[in-house]
Amino acid sequence: MKLSIGIVGLPNVGKSTLFKILTQQDITIANYPFATIDPNVGVVVVPDERVDKLTKLSPPKKPCRLSLNSMILPDS
């Protein structure tokens, strides 16, 4: 299952910091507006212990994990 989100907001409010924390990617964070020129895209697999329990009960051919696709858009 895939969930996609976009992080948008006013310049210099912490969008890049939030993206870096969520995705653990090394992106440029600057203390001035319009530091993000190109969109940054990250994918995070969301851990869910309910899926682990179900997998133990009935092993699937391919485990299904929720992944979160996040994108930070350039300031506009």
Buried (B, 14 or more C-beta within 10 A) or exposed (E): EEEEEEBEEEEBEEBBEBBBEBBEBEBEEEEEEEBBEEEBEBEBEEEEEEBEEBEEEEEEEEEEBEEBBBBBBBBE
